[in-house]
Amino acid sequence: MRNTEEAQDLVQETFIKAFGSLKSYNANFRFTTWLYKIAANSSIDFIRKKKLQTYSIDQPIQTKDGQVSIEVPDLSFHPERNLSAKEKQLSISEAIDSLPEKYRQVIIMRHQEDKAYEQIAALLHVPVGTVKARIFRARELLKKKLKSLR
């Protein structure tokens, strides 16, 4: 948006639309994905309303001197940062894989599958308190394992 106030307005509009559409949310999918889609659509609507002059990065632009292609630099590419992030993710995955089964299960269900405590308890046929205790213990074990890797 290149304007803080307009961006804040869009954020507010996104949350208002999300709140108004909560009944259409499907719990089988991640809430964040649903919310990001609403934000993206709100942004597109905003741009359309403002009738901002935009250019396709896929098509050349016709000028009086001929056609001009746009080359957009990838400013997000940082090889060192990407490698560091991949190594960190690999370390976390290895640490999770090394957990005892009962702890690995709850961590995967909670943090990778984004399941609620109640869903995990129902799937594992254990009380919610047991799920919370296992997740706490799994996090503590992961913290120790990952701390030793630094």
Phi and psi in radians as a Rosetta constraint file:
Dihedral C 1 N 2 CA 2 C 2 CIRCULARHARMONIC 1.064 0.35
Dihedral N 2 CA 2 C 2 N 3 CIRCULARHARMONIC 0.348 0.35
Dihedral C 2 N 3 CA 3 C 3 CIRCULARHARMONIC -2.582 0.35
Dihedral N 3 CA 3 C 3 N 4 CIRCULARHARMONIC 2.027 0.35
Dihedral C 3 N 4 CA 4 C 4 CIRCULARHARMONIC -1.023 0.35
Dihedral N 4 CA 4 C 4 N 5 CIRCULARHARMONIC -0.746 0.35
Dihedral C 4 N 5 CA 5 C 5 CIRCULARHARMONIC -1.130 0.35
Dihedral N 5 CA 5 C 5 N 6 CIRCULARHARMONIC -0.725 0.35
Dihedral C 5 N 6 CA 6 C 6 CIRCULARHARMONIC -1.155 0.35
Dihedral N 6 CA 6 C 6 N 7 CIRCULARHARMONIC -0.678 0.35
Dihedral C 6 N 7 CA 7 C 7 CIRCULARHARMONIC -1.115 0.35
Dihedral N 7 CA 7 C 7 N 8 CIRCULARHARMONIC -0.737 0.35
Dihedral C 7 N 8 CA 8 C 8 CIRCULARHARMONIC -1.126 0.35
Dihedral N 8 CA 8 C 8 N 9 CIRCULARHARMONIC -0.675 0.35
Dihedral C 8 N 9 CA 9 C 9 CIRCULARHARMONIC -1.077 0.35
Dihedral N 9 CA 9 C 9 N 10 CIRCULARHARMONIC -0.731 0.35
Dihedral C 9 N 10 CA 10 C 10 CIRCULARHARMONIC -1.135 0.35
Dihedral N 10 CA 10 C 10 N 11 CIRCULARHARMONIC -0.682 0.35
Dihedral C 10 N 11 CA 11 C 11 CIRCULARHARMONIC -1.075 0.35
Dihedral N 11 CA 11 C 11 N 12 CIRCULARHARMONIC -0.820 0.35
Dihedral C 11 N 12 CA 12 C 12 CIRCULARHARMONIC -1.076 0.35
Dihedral N 12 CA 12 C 12 N 13 CIRCULARHARMONIC -0.779 0.35
Dihedral C 12 N 13 CA 13 C 13 CIRCULARHARMONIC -1.064 0.35
Dihedral N 13 CA 13 C 13 N 14 CIRCULARHARMONIC -0.698 0.35
Dihedral C 13 N 14 CA 14 C 14 CIRCULARHARMONIC -1.050 0.35
Dihedral N 14 CA 14 C 14 N 15 CIRCULARHARMONIC -0.823 0.35
Dihedral C 14 N 15 CA 15 C 15 CIRCULARHARMONIC -1.197 0.35
Dihedral N 15 CA 15 C 15 N 16 CIRCULARHARMONIC -0.595 0.35
Dihedral C 15 N 16 CA 16 C 16 CIRCULARHARMONIC -1.148 0.35
Dihedral N 16 CA 16 C 16 N 17 CIRCULARHARMONIC -0.782 0.35
Dihedral C 16 N 17 CA 17 C 17 CIRCULARHARMONIC -1.104 0.35
Dihedral N 17 CA 17 C 17 N 18 CIRCULARHARMONIC -0.722 0.35
Dihedral C 17 N 18 CA 18 C 18 CIRCULARHARMONIC -1.103 0.35
Dihedral N 18 CA 18 C 18 N 19 CIRCULARHARMONIC -0.786 0.35
Dihedral C 18 N 19 CA 19 C 19 CIRCULARHARMONIC -1.070 0.35
Dihedral N 19 CA 19 C 19 N 20 CIRCULARHARMONIC -0.742 0.35
Dihedral C 19 N 20 CA 20 C 20 CIRCULARHARMONIC -1.199 0.35
Dihedral N 20 CA 20 C 20 N 21 CIRCULARHARMONIC -0.352 0.35
Dihedral C 20 N 21 CA 21 C 21 CIRCULARHARMONIC -1.919 0.35
Dihedral N 21 CA 21 C 21 N 22 CIRCULARHARMONIC 0.243 0.35
Dihedral C 21 N 22 CA 22 C 22 CIRCULARHARMONIC -0.961 0.35
Dihedral N 22 CA 22 C 22 N 23 CIRCULARHARMONIC -0.586 0.35
Dihedral C 22 N 23 CA 23 C 23 CIRCULARHARMONIC -1.185 0.35
Dihedral N 23 CA 23 C 23 N 24 CIRCULARHARMONIC -0.346 0.35
Dihedral C 23 N 24 CA 24 C 24 CIRCULARHARMONIC -1.578 0.35
Dihedral N 24 CA 24 C 24 N 25 CIRCULARHARMONIC -0.094 0.35
Dihedral C 24 N 25 CA 25 C 25 CIRCULARHARMONIC -1.211 0.35
Dihedral N 25 CA 25 C 25 N 26 CIRCULARHARMONIC 2.309 0.35
Dihedral C 25 N 26 CA 26 C 26 CIRCULARHARMONIC -1.740 0.35
Dihedral N 26 CA 26 C 26 N 27 CIRCULARHARMONIC 1.995 0.35
Dihedral C 26 N 27 CA 27 C 27 CIRCULARHARMONIC -1.159 0.35
Dihedral N 27 CA 27 C 27 N 28 CIRCULARHARMONIC -0.145 0.35
Dihedral C 27 N 28 CA 28 C 28 CIRCULARHARMONIC -1.297 0.35
Dihedral N 28 CA 28 C 28 N 29 CIRCULARHARMONIC -0.237 0.35
Dihedral C 28 N 29 CA 29 C 29 CIRCULARHARMONIC -2.020 0.35
Dihedral N 29 CA 29 C 29 N 30 CIRCULARHARMONIC 2.826 0.35
Dihedral C 29 N 30 CA 30 C 30 CIRCULARHARMONIC -1.173 0.35
Dihedral N 30 CA 30 C 30 N 31 CIRCULARHARMONIC 2.393 0.35
Dihedral C 30 N 31 CA 31 C 31 CIRCULARHARMONIC -1.102 0.35
Dihedral N 31 CA 31 C 31 N 32 CIRCULARHARMONIC -0.693 0.35
Dihedral C 31 N 32 CA 32 C 32 CIRCULARHARMONIC -1.102 0.35
Dihedral N 32 CA 32 C 32 N 33 CIRCULARHARMONIC -0.667 0.35
Dihedral C 32 N 33 CA 33 C 33 CIRCULARHARMONIC -1.090 0.35
Dihedral N 33 CA 33 C 33 N 34 CIRCULARHARMONIC -0.779 0.35
Dihedral C 33 N 34 CA 34 C 34 CIRCULARHARMONIC -1.065 0.35
Dihedral N 34 CA 34 C 34 N 35 CIRCULARHARMONIC -0.793 0.35
Dihedral C 34 N 35 CA 35 C 35 CIRCULARHARMONIC -1.167 0.35
Dihedral N 35 CA 35 C 35 N 36 CIRCULARHARMONIC -0.711 0.35
Dihedral C 35 N 36 CA 36 C 36 CIRCULARHARMONIC -1.087 0.35
Dihedral N 36 CA 36 C 36 N 37 CIRCULARHARMONIC -0.645 0.35
Dihedral C 36 N 37 CA 37 C 37 CIRCULARHARMONIC -1.129 0.35
Dihedral N 37 CA 37 C 37 N 38 CIRCULARHARMONIC -0.721 0.35
Dihedral C 37 N 38 CA 38 C 38 CIRCULARHARMONIC -1.099 0.35
Dihedral N 38 CA 38 C 38 N 39 CIRCULARHARMONIC -0.752 0.35
Dihedral C 38 N 39 CA 39 C 39 CIRCULARHARMONIC -1.094 0.35
Dihedral N 39 CA 39 C 39 N 40 CIRCULARHARMONIC -0.771 0.35
Dihedral C 39 N 40 CA 40 C 40 CIRCULARHARMONIC -1.089 0.35
Dihedral N 40 CA 40 C 40 N 41 CIRCULARHARMONIC -0.783 0.35
Dihedral C 40 N 41 CA 41 C 41 CIRCULARHARMONIC -1.132 0.35
Dihedral N 41 CA 41 C 41 N 42 CIRCULARHARMONIC -0.669 0.35
Dihedral C 41 N 42 CA 42 C 42 CIRCULARHARMONIC -1.100 0.35
Dihedral N 42 CA 42 C 42 N 43 CIRCULARHARMONIC -0.703 0.35
Dihedral C 42 N 43 CA 43 C 43 CIRCULARHARMONIC -1.144 0.35
Dihedral N 43 CA 43 C 43 N 44 CIRCULARHARMONIC -0.753 0.35
Dihedral C 43 N 44 CA 44 C 44 CIRCULARHARMONIC -1.097 0.35
Dihedral N 44 CA 44 C 44 N 45 CIRCULARHARMONIC -0.765 0.35
Dihedral C 44 N 45 CA 45 C 45 CIRCULARHARMONIC -1.056 0.35
Dihedral N 45 CA 45 C 45 N 46 CIRCULARHARMONIC -0.725 0.35
Dihedral C 45 N 46 CA 46 C 46 CIRCULARHARMONIC -1.067 0.35
Dihedral N 46 CA 46 C 46 N 47 CIRCULARHARMONIC -0.800 0.35
Dihedral C 46 N 47 CA 47 C 47 CIRCULARHARMONIC -1.113 0.35
Dihedral N 47 CA 47 C 47 N 48 CIRCULARHARMONIC -0.714 0.35
Dihedral C 47 N 48 CA 48 C 48 CIRCULARHARMONIC -1.091 0.35
Dihedral N 48 CA 48 C 48 N 49 CIRCULARHARMONIC -0.740 0.35
Dihedral C 48 N 49 CA 49 C 49 CIRCULARHARMONIC -1.131 0.35
Dihedral N 49 CA 49 C 49 N 50 CIRCULARHARMONIC -0.662 0.35
Dihedral C 49 N 50 CA 50 C 50 CIRCULARHARMONIC -1.345 0.35
Dihedral N 50 CA 50 C 50 N 51 CIRCULARHARMONIC -0.251 0.35
Dihedral C 50 N 51 CA 51 C 51 CIRCULARHARMONIC 0.898 0.35
Dihedral N 51 CA 51 C 51 N 52 CIRCULARHARMONIC 0.829 0.35
Dihedral C 51 N 52 CA 52 C 52 CIRCULARHARMONIC -1.164 0.35
Dihedral N 52 CA 52 C 52 N 53 CIRCULARHARMONIC 2.521 0.35
Dihedral C 52 N 53 CA 53 C 53 CIRCULARHARMONIC -1.349 0.35
Dihedral N 53 CA 53 C 53 N 54 CIRCULARHARMONIC 2.007 0.35
Dihedral C 53 N 54 CA 54 C 54 CIRCULARHARMONIC -2.122 0.35
Dihedral N 54 CA 54 C 54 N 55 CIRCULARHARMONIC 2.743 0.35
Dihedral C 54 N 55 CA 55 C 55 CIRCULARHARMONIC -2.197 0.35
Dihedral N 55 CA 55 C 55 N 56 CIRCULARHARMONIC 2.526 0.35
Dihedral C 55 N 56 CA 56 C 56 CIRCULARHARMONIC -1.357 0.35
Dihedral N 56 CA 56 C 56 N 57 CIRCULARHARMONIC 2.345 0.35
Dihedral C 56 N 57 CA 57 C 57 CIRCULARHARMONIC -1.478 0.35
Dihedral N 57 CA 57 C 57 N 58 CIRCULARHARMONIC -0.112 0.35
Dihedral C 57 N 58 CA 58 C 58 CIRCULARHARMONIC -1.611 0.35
Dihedral N 58 CA 58 C 58 N 59 CIRCULARHARMONIC -0.403 0.35
Dihedral C 58 N 59 CA 59 C 59 CIRCULARHARMONIC -1.985 0.35
Dihedral N 59 CA 59 C 59 N 60 CIRCULARHARMONIC 2.497 0.35
Dihedral C 59 N 60 CA 60 C 60 CIRCULARHARMONIC -1.182 0.35
Dihedral N 60 CA 60 C 60 N 61 CIRCULARHARMONIC 2.679 0.35
Dihedral C 60 N 61 CA 61 C 61 CIRCULARHARMONIC -1.717 0.35
Dihedral N 61 CA 61 C 61 N 62 CIRCULARHARMONIC 2.332 0.35
Dihedral C 61 N 62 CA 62 C 62 CIRCULARHARMONIC -1.512 0.35
Dihedral N 62 CA 62 C 62 N 63 CIRCULARHARMONIC 2.144 0.35
Dihedral C 62 N 63 CA 63 C 63 CIRCULARHARMONIC -2.096 0.35
Dihedral N 63 CA 63 C 63 N 64 CIRCULARHARMONIC 3.077 0.35
Dihedral C 63 N 64 CA 64 C 64 CIRCULARHARMONIC -1.190 0.35
Dihedral N 64 CA 64 C 64 N 65 CIRCULARHARMONIC -0.372 0.35
Dihedral C 64 N 65 CA 65 C 65 CIRCULARHARMONIC -1.655 0.35
Dihedral N 65 CA 65 C 65 N 66 CIRCULARHARMONIC 0.011 0.35
Dihedral C 65 N 66 CA 66 C 66 CIRCULARHARMONIC 2.235 0.35
Dihedral N 66 CA 66 C 66 N 67 CIRCULARHARMONIC -2.770 0.35
Dihedral C 66 N 67 CA 67 C 67 CIRCULARHARMONIC -1.652 0.35
Dihedral N 67 CA 67 C 67 N 68 CIRCULARHARMONIC 2.514 0.35
Dihedral C 67 N 68 CA 68 C 68 CIRCULARHARMONIC -2.240 0.35
Dihedral N 68 CA 68 C 68 N 69 CIRCULARHARMONIC 2.263 0.35
Dihedral C 68 N 69 CA 69 C 69 CIRCULARHARMONIC -1.671 0.35
Dihedral N 69 CA 69 C 69 N 70 CIRCULARHARMONIC 2.547 0.35
Dihedral C 69 N 70 CA 70 C 70 CIRCULARHARMONIC -1.751 0.35
Dihedral N 70 CA 70 C 70 N 71 CIRCULARHARMONIC 2.266 0.35
Dihedral C 70 N 71 CA 71 C 71 CIRCULARHARMONIC -1.963 0.35
Dihedral N 71 CA 71 C 71 N 72 CIRCULARHARMONIC 2.075 0.35
Dihedral C 71 N 72 CA 72 C 72 CIRCULARHARMONIC -1.771 0.35
Dihedral N 72 CA 72 C 72 N 73 CIRCULARHARMONIC 2.099 0.35
Dihedral C 72 N 73 CA 73 C 73 CIRCULARHARMONIC -1.240 0.35
Dihedral N 73 CA 73 C 73 N 74 CIRCULARHARMONIC 2.539 0.35
Dihedral C 73 N 74 CA 74 C 74 CIRCULARHARMONIC -1.570 0.35
Dihedral N 74 CA 74 C 74 N 75 CIRCULARHARMONIC 1.594 0.35
Dihedral C 74 N 75 CA 75 C 75 CIRCULARHARMONIC -1.368 0.35
Dihedral N 75 CA 75 C 75 N 76 CIRCULARHARMONIC -0.156 0.35
Dihedral C 75 N 76 CA 76 C 76 CIRCULARHARMONIC -1.511 0.35
Dihedral N 76 CA 76 C 76 N 77 CIRCULARHARMONIC -0.178 0.35
Dihedral C 76 N 77 CA 77 C 77 CIRCULARHARMONIC -1.479 0.35
Dihedral N 77 CA 77 C 77 N 78 CIRCULARHARMONIC 2.006 0.35
Dihedral C 77 N 78 CA 78 C 78 CIRCULARHARMONIC -2.305 0.35
Dihedral N 78 CA 78 C 78 N 79 CIRCULARHARMONIC 1.704 0.35
Dihedral C 78 N 79 CA 79 C 79 CIRCULARHARMONIC -0.935 0.35
Dihedral N 79 CA 79 C 79 N 80 CIRCULARHARMONIC -0.725 0.35
Dihedral C 79 N 80 CA 80 C 80 CIRCULARHARMONIC -1.146 0.35
Dihedral N 80 CA 80 C 80 N 81 CIRCULARHARMONIC -0.763 0.35
Dihedral C 80 N 81 CA 81 C 81 CIRCULARHARMONIC -1.161 0.35
Dihedral N 81 CA 81 C 81 N 82 CIRCULARHARMONIC -0.707 0.35
Dihedral C 81 N 82 CA 82 C 82 CIRCULARHARMONIC -1.112 0.35
Dihedral N 82 CA 82 C 82 N 83 CIRCULARHARMONIC -0.754 0.35
Dihedral C 82 N 83 CA 83 C 83 CIRCULARHARMONIC -1.124 0.35
Dihedral N 83 CA 83 C 83 N 84 CIRCULARHARMONIC -0.763 0.35
Dihedral C 83 N 84 CA 84 C 84 CIRCULARHARMONIC -1.064 0.35
Dihedral N 84 CA 84 C 84 N 85 CIRCULARHARMONIC -0.745 0.35
Dihedral C 84 N 85 CA 85 C 85 CIRCULARHARMONIC -1.133 0.35
Dihedral N 85 CA 85 C 85 N 86 CIRCULARHARMONIC -0.710 0.35
Dihedral C 85 N 86 CA 86 C 86 CIRCULARHARMONIC -1.139 0.35
Dihedral N 86 CA 86 C 86 N 87 CIRCULARHARMONIC -0.727 0.35
Dihedral C 86 N 87 CA 87 C 87 CIRCULARHARMONIC -1.117 0.35
Dihedral N 87 CA 87 C 87 N 88 CIRCULARHARMONIC -0.717 0.35
Dihedral C 87 N 88 CA 88 C 88 CIRCULARHARMONIC -1.096 0.35
Dihedral N 88 CA 88 C 88 N 89 CIRCULARHARMONIC -0.790 0.35
Dihedral C 88 N 89 CA 89 C 89 CIRCULARHARMONIC -1.105 0.35
Dihedral N 89 CA 89 C 89 N 90 CIRCULARHARMONIC -0.689 0.35
Dihedral C 89 N 90 CA 90 C 90 CIRCULARHARMONIC -1.112 0.35
Dihedral N 90 CA 90 C 90 N 91 CIRCULARHARMONIC -0.738 0.35
Dihedral C 90 N 91 CA 91 C 91 CIRCULARHARMONIC -1.090 0.35
Dihedral N 91 CA 91 C 91 N 92 CIRCULARHARMONIC -0.728 0.35
Dihedral C 91 N 92 CA 92 C 92 CIRCULARHARMONIC -1.140 0.35
Dihedral N 92 CA 92 C 92 N 93 CIRCULARHARMONIC -0.767 0.35
Dihedral C 92 N 93 CA 93 C 93 CIRCULARHARMONIC -1.079 0.35
Dihedral N 93 CA 93 C 93 N 94 CIRCULARHARMONIC -0.750 0.35
Dihedral C 93 N 94 CA 94 C 94 CIRCULARHARMONIC -1.126 0.35
Dihedral N 94 CA 94 C 94 N 95 CIRCULARHARMONIC -0.695 0.35
Dihedral C 94 N 95 CA 95 C 95 CIRCULARHARMONIC -1.128 0.35
Dihedral N 95 CA 95 C 95 N 96 CIRCULARHARMONIC -0.733 0.35
Dihedral C 95 N 96 CA 96 C 96 CIRCULARHARMONIC -1.113 0.35
Dihedral N 96 CA 96 C 96 N 97 CIRCULARHARMONIC -0.759 0.35
Dihedral C 96 N 97 CA 97 C 97 CIRCULARHARMONIC -1.097 0.35
Dihedral N 97 CA 97 C 97 N 98 CIRCULARHARMONIC -0.467 0.35
Dihedral C 97 N 98 CA 98 C 98 CIRCULARHARMONIC -1.479 0.35
Dihedral N 98 CA 98 C 98 N 99 CIRCULARHARMONIC -0.116 0.35
Dihedral C 98 N 99 CA 99 C 99 CIRCULARHARMONIC -1.208 0.35
Dihedral N 99 CA 99 C 99 N 100 CIRCULARHARMONIC 2.649 0.35
Dihedral C 99 N 100 CA 100 C 100 CIRCULARHARMONIC -1.026 0.35
Dihedral N 100 CA 100 C 100 N 101 CIRCULARHARMONIC 2.611 0.35
Dihedral C 100 N 101 CA 101 C 101 CIRCULARHARMONIC -0.872 0.35
Dihedral N 101 CA 101 C 101 N 102 CIRCULARHARMONIC -0.806 0.35
Dihedral C 101 N 102 CA 102 C 102 CIRCULARHARMONIC -1.143 0.35
Dihedral N 102 CA 102 C 102 N 103 CIRCULARHARMONIC -0.512 0.35
Dihedral C 102 N 103 CA 103 C 103 CIRCULARHARMONIC -1.443 0.35
Dihedral N 103 CA 103 C 103 N 104 CIRCULARHARMONIC -0.686 0.35
Dihedral C 103 N 104 CA 104 C 104 CIRCULARHARMONIC -1.065 0.35
Dihedral N 104 CA 104 C 104 N 105 CIRCULARHARMONIC -0.770 0.35
Dihedral C 104 N 105 CA 105 C 105 CIRCULARHARMONIC -0.974 0.35
Dihedral N 105 CA 105 C 105 N 106 CIRCULARHARMONIC -0.893 0.35
Dihedral C 105 N 106 CA 106 C 106 CIRCULARHARMONIC -1.205 0.35
Dihedral N 106 CA 106 C 106 N 107 CIRCULARHARMONIC -0.617 0.35
Dihedral C 106 N 107 CA 107 C 107 CIRCULARHARMONIC -1.147 0.35
Dihedral N 107 CA 107 C 107 N 108 CIRCULARHARMONIC -0.773 0.35
Dihedral C 107 N 108 CA 108 C 108 CIRCULARHARMONIC -1.119 0.35
Dihedral N 108 CA 108 C 108 N 109 CIRCULARHARMONIC -0.802 0.35
Dihedral C 108 N 109 CA 109 C 109 CIRCULARHARMONIC -1.096 0.35
Dihedral N 109 CA 109 C 109 N 110 CIRCULARHARMONIC -0.702 0.35
Dihedral C 109 N 110 CA 110 C 110 CIRCULARHARMONIC -1.346 0.35
Dihedral N 110 CA 110 C 110 N 111 CIRCULARHARMONIC -0.835 0.35
Dihedral C 110 N 111 CA 111 C 111 CIRCULARHARMONIC -1.736 0.35
Dihedral N 111 CA 111 C 111 N 112 CIRCULARHARMONIC -0.394 0.35
Dihedral C 111 N 112 CA 112 C 112 CIRCULARHARMONIC -1.773 0.35
Dihedral N 112 CA 112 C 112 N 113 CIRCULARHARMONIC -0.650 0.35
Dihedral C 112 N 113 CA 113 C 113 CIRCULARHARMONIC -1.678 0.35
Dihedral N 113 CA 113 C 113 N 114 CIRCULARHARMONIC -0.118 0.35
Dihedral C 113 N 114 CA 114 C 114 CIRCULARHARMONIC 1.024 0.35
Dihedral N 114 CA 114 C 114 N 115 CIRCULARHARMONIC 0.693 0.35
Dihedral C 114 N 115 CA 115 C 115 CIRCULARHARMONIC -1.536 0.35
Dihedral N 115 CA 115 C 115 N 116 CIRCULARHARMONIC 2.628 0.35
Dihedral C 115 N 116 CA 116 C 116 CIRCULARHARMONIC -1.361 0.35
Dihedral N 116 CA 116 C 116 N 117 CIRCULARHARMONIC 2.772 0.35
Dihedral C 116 N 117 CA 117 C 117 CIRCULARHARMONIC -0.960 0.35
Dihedral N 117 CA 117 C 117 N 118 CIRCULARHARMONIC -0.731 0.35
Dihedral C 117 N 118 CA 118 C 118 CIRCULARHARMONIC -1.120 0.35
Dihedral N 118 CA 118 C 118 N 119 CIRCULARHARMONIC -0.683 0.35
Dihedral C 118 N 119 CA 119 C 119 CIRCULARHARMONIC -1.126 0.35
Dihedral N 119 CA 119 C 119 N 120 CIRCULARHARMONIC -0.761 0.35
Dihedral C 119 N 120 CA 120 C 120 CIRCULARHARMONIC -1.089 0.35
Dihedral N 120 CA 120 C 120 N 121 CIRCULARHARMONIC -0.789 0.35
Dihedral C 120 N 121 CA 121 C 121 CIRCULARHARMONIC -1.028 0.35
Dihedral N 121 CA 121 C 121 N 122 CIRCULARHARMONIC -0.755 0.35
Dihedral C 121 N 122 CA 122 C 122 CIRCULARHARMONIC -1.139 0.35
Dihedral N 122 CA 122 C 122 N 123 CIRCULARHARMONIC -0.737 0.35
Dihedral C 122 N 123 CA 123 C 123 CIRCULARHARMONIC -1.170 0.35
Dihedral N 123 CA 123 C 123 N 124 CIRCULARHARMONIC -0.624 0.35
Dihedral C 123 N 124 CA 124 C 124 CIRCULARHARMONIC -1.630 0.35
Dihedral N 124 CA 124 C 124 N 125 CIRCULARHARMONIC -0.103 0.35
Dihedral C 124 N 125 CA 125 C 125 CIRCULARHARMONIC 1.030 0.35
Dihedral N 125 CA 125 C 125 N 126 CIRCULARHARMONIC 0.805 0.35
Dihedral C 125 N 126 CA 126 C 126 CIRCULARHARMONIC -2.328 0.35
Dihedral N 126 CA 126 C 126 N 127 CIRCULARHARMONIC 2.813 0.35
Dihedral C 126 N 127 CA 127 C 127 CIRCULARHARMONIC -1.168 0.35
Dihedral N 127 CA 127 C 127 N 128 CIRCULARHARMONIC 2.725 0.35
Dihedral C 127 N 128 CA 128 C 128 CIRCULARHARMONIC -1.042 0.35
Dihedral N 128 CA 128 C 128 N 129 CIRCULARHARMONIC -0.655 0.35
Dihedral C 128 N 129 CA 129 C 129 CIRCULARHARMONIC -1.047 0.35
Dihedral N 129 CA 129 C 129 N 130 CIRCULARHARMONIC -0.647 0.35
Dihedral C 129 N 130 CA 130 C 130 CIRCULARHARMONIC -1.151 0.35
Dihedral N 130 CA 130 C 130 N 131 CIRCULARHARMONIC -0.718 0.35
Dihedral C 130 N 131 CA 131 C 131 CIRCULARHARMONIC -1.070 0.35
Dihedral N 131 CA 131 C 131 N 132 CIRCULARHARMONIC -0.831 0.35
Dihedral C 131 N 132 CA 132 C 132 CIRCULARHARMONIC -1.065 0.35
Dihedral N 132 CA 132 C 132 N 133 CIRCULARHARMONIC -0.739 0.35
Dihedral C 132 N 133 CA 133 C 133 CIRCULARHARMONIC -1.129 0.35
Dihedral N 133 CA 133 C 133 N 134 CIRCULARHARMONIC -0.728 0.35
Dihedral C 133 N 134 CA 134 C 134 CIRCULARHARMONIC -1.151 0.35
Dihedral N 134 CA 134 C 134 N 135 CIRCULARHARMONIC -0.707 0.35
Dihedral C 134 N 135 CA 135 C 135 CIRCULARHARMONIC -1.124 0.35
Dihedral N 135 CA 135 C 135 N 136 CIRCULARHARMONIC -0.746 0.35
Dihedral C 135 N 136 CA 136 C 136 CIRCULARHARMONIC -1.048 0.35
Dihedral N 136 CA 136 C 136 N 137 CIRCULARHARMONIC -0.840 0.35
Dihedral C 136 N 137 CA 137 C 137 CIRCULARHARMONIC -1.119 0.35
Dihedral N 137 CA 137 C 137 N 138 CIRCULARHARMONIC -0.717 0.35
Dihedral C 137 N 138 CA 138 C 138 CIRCULARHARMONIC -1.084 0.35
Dihedral N 138 CA 138 C 138 N 139 CIRCULARHARMONIC -0.722 0.35
Dihedral C 138 N 139 CA 139 C 139 CIRCULARHARMONIC -1.126 0.35
Dihedral N 139 CA 139 C 139 N 140 CIRCULARHARMONIC -0.701 0.35
Dihedral C 139 N 140 CA 140 C 140 CIRCULARHARMONIC -1.103 0.35
Dihedral N 140 CA 140 C 140 N 141 CIRCULARHARMONIC -0.763 0.35
Dihedral C 140 N 141 CA 141 C 141 CIRCULARHARMONIC -1.110 0.35
Dihedral N 141 CA 141 C 141 N 142 CIRCULARHARMONIC -0.729 0.35
Dihedral C 141 N 142 CA 142 C 142 CIRCULARHARMONIC -1.107 0.35
Dihedral N 142 CA 142 C 142 N 143 CIRCULARHARMONIC -0.728 0.35
Dihedral C 142 N 143 CA 143 C 143 CIRCULARHARMONIC -1.017 0.35
Dihedral N 143 CA 143 C 143 N 144 CIRCULARHARMONIC -0.781 0.35
Dihedral C 143 N 144 CA 144 C 144 CIRCULARHARMONIC -1.115 0.35
Dihedral N 144 CA 144 C 144 N 145 CIRCULARHARMONIC -0.805 0.35
Dihedral C 144 N 145 CA 145 C 145 CIRCULARHARMONIC -1.095 0.35
Dihedral N 145 CA 145 C 145 N 146 CIRCULARHARMONIC -0.779 0.35
Dihedral C 145 N 146 CA 146 C 146 CIRCULARHARMONIC -1.309 0.35
Dihedral N 146 CA 146 C 146 N 147 CIRCULARHARMONIC -0.519 0.35
Dihedral C 146 N 147 CA 147 C 147 CIRCULARHARMONIC -1.154 0.35
Dihedral N 147 CA 147 C 147 N 148 CIRCULARHARMONIC -0.635 0.35
Dihedral C 147 N 148 CA 148 C 148 CIRCULARHARMONIC -1.249 0.35
Dihedral N 148 CA 148 C 148 N 149 CIRCULARHARMONIC -0.310 0.35
Dihedral C 148 N 149 CA 149 C 149 CIRCULARHARMONIC -1.447 0.35
Dihedral N 149 CA 149 C 149 N 150 CIRCULARHARMONIC -0.290 0.35
